[in-house]
Amino acid sequence: MTEPDRDSQRPDRKRKKSGLRRPFFLLLPVIAGLGLVWLLRQPGAPPPAGPGSEKPATATLPAPTPAATEKATPRTPAPLSAKEQPSAPGPPAAENIPASQQEIQASVEQVQSRLTPPQCTAVARRLHRFFSGLDEKSYIREFRLDRPAQEYFLALAAKLLDNPPVVVRESDDLYTILTNMAHFFRIIGSRNIVVMKAIMHRERANMEDVLADLFLWSVNGTCHSDIFPLVAPLDEVYEYAGFFLNTLGGRSYLFRRESGTRLLVNYYSVLVIDRANREGINRHGIDLAHILPLLTREIEATNQLIYRETYLDNLYDLMEQYPVQE
């Protein structure tokens, strides 16, 4: 092909390119118009307003009926009368307090006095009734104990009293600390610990009354009964009171228990040490002056104890007897 032929084809290529642009620009208005129509036909779109268009009539809703108004408007409850107002839980009335707690409520001096034979009999009957009632509980039957609950408890108590923990010079060596921390496991075993924990948990509503009776029975050496033949001399109970108040092992054990049980054990341990001071058998020299303020503050801050006010009254009396020396 010659040069003139090539030059003659160049204008044709230019005309083809310009011919493609013109139809594209012509399509733009068409596409824009179709998009506008599509938008206007969408549901809920307002009709185009024109010079001659009229405003659409506004639909008037019917007035709500009284019944509908009552359903829509929430009712404000009427204020409770004085009789209907819920009362805050407080200490039980004197006539509803068990006899053991009535004795403890009096004062530390009265509690520490010797019980009369009729009083010892009443305490023994209450304790016997509590442990006999355990035999009827389904969770106790699941443990398949080889003896009645009272005999089982008395056997464990005798075993623990015959094998007291270390109360003084515990921190002299690590072995003694570890031995104290595992004291209950070593003496009565894991299964018996599980049983006792189950009783404390399931019978926690009665624990305050039971511990009060056990305290009265143990610190009064004159009490004896065939229906509850527990022998717990004060000097042996004293070792466990010192264990809970004065050793790492005893305190670590209590901190693994729920707070109500821990406070009750510490409270009665304090009463046992006070009784030991009165009897002149506080051979380990356990000082209550620094224990009482902390225990008092803890009981003041709790709401888990039914006889909280009774415990505080007794602790306030003891704080006057055992002041902190500056």
Sequence and secondary structure as in RCSB ss.txt:
>XXXX:A:sequence
MTEPDRDSQRPDRKRKKSGLRRPFFLLLPVIAGLGLVWLLRQPGAPPPAGPGSEKPATATLPAPTPAATEKATPR
TPAPLSAKEQPSAPGPPAAENIPASQQEIQASVEQVQSRLTPPQCTAVARRLHRFFSGLDEKSYIREFRLDRPAQ
EYFLALAAKLLDNPPVVVRESDDLYTILTNMAHFFRIIGSRNIVVMKAIMHRERANMEDVLADLFLWSVNGTCHS
DIFPLVAPLDEVYEYAGFFLNTLGGRSYLFRRESGTRLLVNYYSVLVIDRANREGINRHGIDLAHILPLLTREIE
ATNQLIYRETYLDNLYDLMEQYPVQE
>XXXX:A:secstr
  HHHHHHHHHHHHHHHHHHHHHHHHHHHHHHHHHHHHHHTSTT      TT             HHHHHHHS  
      TTTS        GGGS HHHHHHHH HHHHTS   HHHHHHHHHHHHHHHHHHTT HHHHTT  SS HH
HHHHHHHHHHHHS    SSGGGSHHHHHHHHTHHHHHHHHHHHHHHHHHHHHTTTTHHHHHHHHHHHHH TT   
SSS     HHHHHHHHHHHHH HHHHHHHHTS HHHHHHHHHHHHHHHHHHHHHT  TT    TTTHHHHHHHHH
H    TTHHHHHHHHHHHHHHS    
